Structures are given as structure tokens and as C-alpha cells.
């Protein structure tokens, strides 16, 4: 399955949501320090740390340690990229690298990627970016879809609610 790398994530709820996404999709999550929160922070727990035992999460001290732990085929995502993410034939074990919520990756971090490895998610003109957890979700689910949702349950559920009221009432 795919690896998701968050470089210096800042917002606990985003990371918690991504932990939950990785648990549900089978992606492995790598967090690169510094982290803008504690892994036992209450807001992270509310957002998805209850899924922590169902996800593979590794915290790395720096990008060098992370690069040693993940596959060779790496892609980063930037609003400044010119190649759309849907123009890539994703492969199992691809690595998806995302920068911090406010600043993304630094120019130095981005320079480690060839232009063909820097991908963009389409957006309307004039918008800055998607929320980090949303961007990761779009990429992981599209890559997983292209591989037939390998490893997914036969019948997927979309809600934690045991009973749902009728919509038209």
C-alpha cells in the first residue's frame, strides 16, 4: 500500500483525520518532526487517535530518516506544481509527501523532487490550497481506487451511526 508523509504537520485535528484515513485505507503514515502538537493531545485523540492502533504511524526525527524508511518513488503536492495528480499512474508503495499546513514544503525541500514528481490537485483559480487532510484523502483514495481498492472490505460503510434517520423526514 501507499506511504503518506507529513513534513512538520502543525494541526492535531488534521493529523488525527489522516491517521483515521490511513487506518481505513491501509496507507502507512510517516510524520516528520517537528510536530506542532503532542501525539497524546486531546484534539488529536478526538480527531482520530482512537484509530491509532489500527494505523501504521511512524514518527521520524528528520526528512533524512524518513527517506530511508520509505520507497524510492516519491511525489509531493503543491499548489505551485504544473502536473496534475491524475496524470500519474500510481504504483503500490508510492510515497505521497505533504508539507505543513501553513507553508507547505520549503523551497529546499521541494528541490529534492524532480518537476515530474511535483503534483497539483486541480482547484478553481484564485484559491490558495485545500485543507491538508482533504488533500491527502483525495490522493490516497484516487491511488487506491486505481488499484481496485485492494484489501478493502467486501461491503464498505460510510458512517459510524448505527441507525440513520430517514433523509426526507
C-alpha positions in Angstrom: 0.0 0.0 0.0 1.0 3.6 -0.2 3.0 5.7 2.2 1.8 9.2 3.3 4.5 11.6 4.7 3.6 14.7 6.6 6.5 17.0 7.0 6.2 19.2 10.1 2.4 18.9 10.5 1.0 21.7 12.7 -2.6 20.9 13.3 -3.6 18.0 15.5 -7.0 17.5 14.1 -5.7 17.3 10.5 -3.2 14.6 11.6 -5.9 12.8 13.5 -8.1 12.7 10.5 -5.2 11.5 8.4 -4.5 8.7 10.9 -8.1 7.7 10.6 -7.8 7.8 6.7 -4.7 5.6 6.8 -6.3 3.1 9.1 -9.3 2.8 6.8 -7.3 2.7 3.5 -4.3 0.7 4.6 -1.8 3.5 3.9 1.2 3.9 6.1 1.7 7.3 7.8 5.0 8.9 8.4 5.3 12.1 10.5 8.5 14.2 10.2 9.4 16.3 13.2 8.9 19.0 14.4 5.3 18.3 15.1 3.1 21.2 16.1 1.3 19.1 18.7 1.8 16.3 21.1 0.8 12.8 20.0 -1.4 12.5 23.1 -3.0 15.9 22.6 -6.8 15.8 23.3 -7.7 17.3 20.0 -5.7 14.7 18.1 -7.5 12.0 20.2 -10.9 13.4 19.2 -9.9 13.6 15.6 -8.7 10.1 15.2 -6.1 8.9 17.6 -8.7 6.3 18.6 -7.7 4.7 15.3 -4.0 4.9 16.1 -3.9 1.2 16.9 -5.4 0.4 13.5 -2.9 2.5 11.6 0.8 2.2 10.9 2.2 5.5 12.1 5.9 6.2 12.4 7.5 9.4 13.7 10.9 10.4 12.2 13.3 12.9 13.7 14.0 14.4 10.2 13.5 14.0 6.5 16.7 12.0 6.0 15.5 9.3 8.4 12.1 9.3 6.8 13.5 8.9 3.3 15.5 5.9 4.5 12.2 4.3 5.7 10.0 4.8 2.6 10.1 3.7 -1.0 12.0 5.4 -3.8 9.1 6.6 -5.9 8.1 9.8 -4.2 5.6 12.5 -5.1 5.0 15.8 -3.5 1.9 18.0 -3.8 2.0 21.8 -4.2 -0.4 24.5 -5.4 2.6 25.7 -7.5 3.0 22.4 -9.4 2.0 22.3 -13.1 1.4 18.5 -13.4 -2.0 17.2 -12.2 -2.0 14.3 -9.9 -4.4 12.3 -12.1 -1.8 12.3 -14.9 0.4 9.8 -12.9 0.0 6.0 -12.9 0.4 5.4 -9.2 2.0 2.2 -8.2 1.8 0.2 -4.9 4.4 1.5 -2.4 4.4 5.0 -3.9 5.1 7.7 -1.4 3.0 10.9 -1.1 4.8 13.8 0.6 2.8 16.8 2.0 4.2 19.9 3.7 3.0 21.7 6.7 -0.5 23.3 6.7 0.6 27.0 6.6 3.7 26.9 4.4 3.8 23.6 2.6 7.3 22.4 1.8 10.2 24.8 1.8 11.9 25.6 -1.5 14.8 23.4 -0.3 12.5 20.5 0.4 10.7 20.9 -2.9 14.0 21.0 -4.8 14.6 17.3 -3.8 11.8 16.4 -6.2 12.0 16.4 -10.0 9.3 18.6 -11.7 7.5 15.3 -12.8 7.3 14.3 -9.1 5.6 17.5 -8.0 1.9 17.3 -8.5 -1.1 19.5 -8.1 -4.7 18.9 -7.2 -7.0 20.9 -9.5 -8.7 23.9 -7.9 -10.6 26.9 -9.0 -8.5 30.0 -10.0 -7.6 32.3 -7.1 -7.8 29.7 -4.4 -4.7 29.0 -2.3 -5.0 25.4 -1.3 -7.1 22.6 0.1 -7.1 21.6 3.7 -4.3 19.1 4.3 -6.5 16.2 5.5 -8.7 16.8 2.4 -5.8 16.8 0.0 -4.3 13.6 1.5 -7.8 12.0 1.3 -8.2 12.9 -2.4 -4.8 11.5 -3.3 -4.9 8.3 -1.2 -8.4 7.3 -2.4 -7.7 8.0 -6.0 -4.5 6.0 -5.9 -6.3 3.2 -4.0 -9.2 3.3 -6.5 -6.8 2.8 -9.4 -5.7 -0.4 -7.7 -9.2 -1.8 -7.2 -9.4 -0.8 -3.5 -7.0 -3.8 -2.8 -7.6 -5.0 0.7 -10.9 -3.3 1.2 -13.8 -5.0 3.0 -16.4 -6.5 0.7 -19.1 -4.1 1.9 -17.9 -0.7 3.0 -19.7 1.6 5.4 -19.6 5.3 5.4 -20.9 6.3 8.8 -20.4 5.4 12.5 -24.1 6.0 13.2 -25.8 2.6 13.9 -29.2 4.0 12.9 -29.7 6.9 10.5 -33.0 8.8 10.4 -34.8 9.0 7.1 -33.4 11.8 5.0 -36.7 13.1 3.7 -38.5 13.3 7.1 
